[in-house]
Amino acid sequence: MKTGVWLHGDSLSKRDPALRNHPEARSVFVFDRPFLEKAGLSFKRIFFLYECAVEAADEMRVGETVEEILDWVRCEGLEMLAVTESPSPRWREMVERLRQKVEVKVVPAEGMVTVPEGYPVKRFTPFWKDLGKEWV
Amino acid sequence: MILPKFTGSREEQARGLAKAMVGMYCEKMEEARESLYVGGRTAGLEALEKFRVQTYAGTRNKLKGNVSRLSFYIRHGVLGIREVAESVQERFGKSYDAIKFWQELGWRQFWRHLYGLWGDGIYKDREAAKVPLGNGTEEELPAEIVEGRTGLVCMDETVRELVETGYIHNHARMWFASFMVHFRKLGWKAGEKFFYRHLLDGDPASNALSWQWVASTFSHRAYLFNRENIQENGGKEWCARCTAKCPFDATYPELERRLFSK
């Protein structure tokens, strides 16, 4: 299946796990206009992301992320989208919206430790004691 | 809309981007500048290669200590968190310094995991505060604070560095947050928003939950500091040129009595 990779702000480099799974795929990064207009971030942050995206993505866009990605999917003639997992609720909503129009494959993000499904977190110390054994 | 790749120097590229994205950042277009910290994996790998973990544990709390300044690359996945940990392991082996550094990386994964569990719940008090706090209704921090005009050199310089570069040392973040929440009795959400706006490594979970850690809504006790703490950790130069009546010049029991007595 012709696959494209959506790079986002949690995974913005050639090392992105979805991109490593699909090294031949084209990739896109979108500056989300509605979010940025509301968040009012400093330009330094935007430019830092731009410098990351310039190196990482084949195409950069500005606009409403889901609409821009779907337009890119059409322009590129893609059949599937691959993306690295993010904990962000906004990212989850976007993936749900994208799935209504295109097949989306979610690739796990790179972690320092593996956190089991449903792991009950209270404080860092027990978390690291349980899961960080490789690093102590 | 396709965003072009701008050509020329960093400054010229920044001008092009500022024009293309007007209305999507907080400064006026003519005041939009790039940070001294360069984005992208090439710059991230250079920074990783330069970082030496020796002395990290003993100096990381000092303003001029041996900290990695890799946080903005890790936050945006430009460097993988495991990639960074393994690089330190391969180059320096296991040592007290390395273990402390890995633990700090572990915090980032901890925050990320909580974000996955709680989503936007990170913006609500996770627990009842352990000390009296302000009512937390402010949308923004007062102008005199965000413009660096409090007269307290340590706080004003922290703000100046944050706004000019997009980065401040973790200890300076903690002092500033404690000053906002406990000395000024401002809500942590306004401070969180200010940091998120400017920090190149601004991450929703790490930022919001660290503010809650200082406030004591996600920790066992409130985080306090005093003048001695600032001076011991590299802030003597600030104190030397400060003419304000120092609100931090007291012992911890005295500060607790002053700030937390109902």
HADDOCK unambig.tbl for C-alpha pairs under 7 A between the chains (distance, minus, plus):
assign (segid A and resid 9 and name CA) (segid B and resid 76 and name CA) 5.45 0.50 0.50
assign (segid A and resid 10 and name CA) (segid B and resid 75 and name CA) 6.46 0.50 0.50
assign (segid A and resid 10 and name CA) (segid B and resid 76 and name CA) 4.43 0.50 0.50
assign (segid A and resid 10 and name CA) (segid B and resid 77 and name CA) 5.32 0.50 0.50
assign (segid A and resid 11 and name CA) (segid B and resid 76 and name CA) 5.42 0.50 0.50
assign (segid A and resid 11 and name CA) (segid B and resid 77 and name CA) 4.03 0.50 0.50
assign (segid A and resid 11 and name CA) (segid B and resid 78 and name CA) 6.43 0.50 0.50
assign (segid A and resid 12 and name CA) (segid B and resid 76 and name CA) 5.84 0.50 0.50
assign (segid A and resid 12 and name CA) (segid B and resid 77 and name CA) 5.48 0.50 0.50
assign (segid A and resid 12 and name CA) (segid B and resid 78 and name CA) 5.44 0.50 0.50
assign (segid A and resid 13 and name CA) (segid B and resid 41 and name CA) 6.23 0.50 0.50
assign (segid A and resid 13 and name CA) (segid B and resid 77 and name CA) 6.58 0.50 0.50
assign (segid A and resid 13 and name CA) (segid B and resid 78 and name CA) 4.83 0.50 0.50
assign (segid A and resid 33 and name CA) (segid B and resid 24 and name CA) 6.81 0.50 0.50
assign (segid A and resid 36 and name CA) (segid B and resid 24 and name CA) 5.02 0.50 0.50
assign (segid A and resid 36 and name CA) (segid B and resid 25 and name CA) 6.76 0.50 0.50
assign (segid A and resid 37 and name CA) (segid B and resid 23 and name CA) 6.29 0.50 0.50
assign (segid A and resid 37 and name CA) (segid B and resid 24 and name CA) 4.59 0.50 0.50
assign (segid A and resid 37 and name CA) (segid B and resid 25 and name CA) 6.96 0.50 0.50
assign (segid A and resid 40 and name CA) (segid B and resid 24 and name CA) 6.32 0.50 0.50
assign (segid A and resid 40 and name CA) (segid B and resid 25 and name CA) 4.76 0.50 0.50
assign (segid A and resid 40 and name CA) (segid B and resid 26 and name CA) 4.68 0.50 0.50
assign (segid A and resid 40 and name CA) (segid B and resid 197 and name CA) 6.65 0.50 0.50
assign (segid A and resid 41 and name CA) (segid B and resid 25 and name CA) 5.01 0.50 0.50
assign (segid A and resid 41 and name CA) (segid B and resid 26 and name CA) 5.66 0.50 0.50
assign (segid A and resid 41 and name CA) (segid B and resid 197 and name CA) 4.31 0.50 0.50
assign (segid A and resid 41 and name CA) (segid B and resid 198 and name CA) 6.43 0.50 0.50
assign (segid A and resid 42 and name CA) (segid B and resid 25 and name CA) 5.34 0.50 0.50
assign (segid A and resid 42 and name CA) (segid B and resid 26 and name CA) 5.33 0.50 0.50
assign (segid A and resid 42 and name CA) (segid B and resid 27 and name CA) 6.54 0.50 0.50
assign (segid A and resid 42 and name CA) (segid B and resid 197 and name CA) 5.70 0.50 0.50
assign (segid A and resid 42 and name CA) (segid B and resid 198 and name CA) 5.40 0.50 0.50
assign (segid A and resid 43 and name CA) (segid B and resid 25 and name CA) 5.40 0.50 0.50
assign (segid A and resid 43 and name CA) (segid B and resid 26 and name CA) 6.95 0.50 0.50
assign (segid A and resid 43 and name CA) (segid B and resid 27 and name CA) 6.85 0.50 0.50
assign (segid A and resid 43 and name CA) (segid B and resid 32 and name CA) 5.66 0.50 0.50
assign (segid A and resid 43 and name CA) (segid B and resid 33 and name CA) 6.62 0.50 0.50
assign (segid A and resid 44 and name CA) (segid B and resid 33 and name CA) 6.29 0.50 0.50
assign (segid A and resid 44 and name CA) (segid B and resid 34 and name CA) 5.04 0.50 0.50
assign (segid A and resid 44 and name CA) (segid B and resid 35 and name CA) 5.32 0.50 0.50
assign (segid A and resid 44 and name CA) (segid B and resid 166 and name CA) 6.69 0.50 0.50
assign (segid A and resid 45 and name CA) (segid B and resid 198 and name CA) 6.81 0.50 0.50
assign (segid A and resid 45 and name CA) (segid B and resid 200 and name CA) 5.27 0.50 0.50
assign (segid A and resid 47 and name CA) (segid B and resid 14 and name CA) 6.59 0.50 0.50
assign (segid A and resid 47 and name CA) (segid B and resid 34 and name CA) 6.18 0.50 0.50
assign (segid A and resid 48 and name CA) (segid B and resid 38 and name CA) 6.58 0.50 0.50
assign (segid A and resid 48 and name CA) (segid B and resid 39 and name CA) 4.68 0.50 0.50
assign (segid A and resid 49 and name CA) (segid B and resid 39 and name CA) 6.63 0.50 0.50
assign (segid A and resid 51 and name CA) (segid B and resid 39 and name CA) 4.82 0.50 0.50
assign (segid A and resid 51 and name CA) (segid B and resid 40 and name CA) 5.28 0.50 0.50
assign (segid A and resid 52 and name CA) (segid B and resid 39 and name CA) 5.14 0.50 0.50
assign (segid A and resid 52 and name CA) (segid B and resid 40 and name CA) 3.72 0.50 0.50
assign (segid A and resid 52 and name CA) (segid B and resid 41 and name CA) 6.61 0.50 0.50
assign (segid A and resid 54 and name CA) (segid B and resid 5 and name CA) 6.79 0.50 0.50
assign (segid A and resid 55 and name CA) (segid B and resid 40 and name CA) 6.17 0.50 0.50
assign (segid A and resid 60 and name CA) (segid B and resid 2 and name CA) 5.97 0.50 0.50
assign (segid A and resid 60 and name CA) (segid B and resid 3 and name CA) 5.19 0.50 0.50
assign (segid A and resid 61 and name CA) (segid B and resid 1 and name CA) 5.45 0.50 0.50
assign (segid A and resid 61 and name CA) (segid B and resid 2 and name CA) 4.31 0.50 0.50
assign (segid A and resid 61 and name CA) (segid B and resid 3 and name CA) 4.77 0.50 0.50
assign (segid A and resid 62 and name CA) (segid B and resid 1 and name CA) 5.41 0.50 0.50
assign (segid A and resid 62 and name CA) (segid B and resid 2 and name CA) 6.40 0.50 0.50
assign (segid A and resid 62 and name CA) (segid B and resid 3 and name CA) 6.20 0.50 0.50
assign (segid A and resid 63 and name CA) (segid B and resid 1 and name CA) 6.32 0.50 0.50
assign (segid A and resid 87 and name CA) (segid B and resid 112 and name CA) 6.66 0.50 0.50
assign (segid A and resid 87 and name CA) (segid B and resid 115 and name CA) 5.84 0.50 0.50
assign (segid A and resid 87 and name CA) (segid B and resid 116 and name CA) 4.30 0.50 0.50
assign (segid A and resid 88 and name CA) (segid B and resid 115 and name CA) 6.94 0.50 0.50
assign (segid A and resid 88 and name CA) (segid B and resid 116 and name CA) 6.75 0.50 0.50
assign (segid A and resid 88 and name CA) (segid B and resid 119 and name CA) 6.50 0.50 0.50
assign (segid A and resid 89 and name CA) (segid B and resid 119 and name CA) 5.58 0.50 0.50
assign (segid A and resid 110 and name CA) (segid B and resid 80 and name CA) 6.45 0.50 0.50
assign (segid A and resid 110 and name CA) (segid B and resid 81 and name CA) 6.97 0.50 0.50
assign (segid A and resid 110 and name CA) (segid B and resid 82 and name CA) 6.80 0.50 0.50
assign (segid A and resid 111 and name CA) (segid B and resid 81 and name CA) 6.37 0.50 0.50
assign (segid A and resid 111 and name CA) (segid B and resid 82 and name CA) 6.04 0.50 0.50
assign (segid A and resid 112 and name CA) (segid B and resid 81 and name CA) 5.97 0.50 0.50
assign (segid A and resid 112 and name CA) (segid B and resid 82 and name CA) 4.68 0.50 0.50
assign (segid A and resid 124 and name CA) (segid B and resid 107 and name CA) 6.92 0.50 0.50
assign (segid A and resid 124 and name CA) (segid B and resid 110 and name CA) 6.65 0.50 0.50
assign (segid A and resid 135 and name CA) (segid B and resid 99 and name CA) 6.29 0.50 0.50
assign (segid A and resid 135 and name CA) (segid B and resid 102 and name CA) 6.35 0.50 0.50
assign (segid A and resid 136 and name CA) (segid B and resid 99 and name CA) 5.59 0.50 0.50
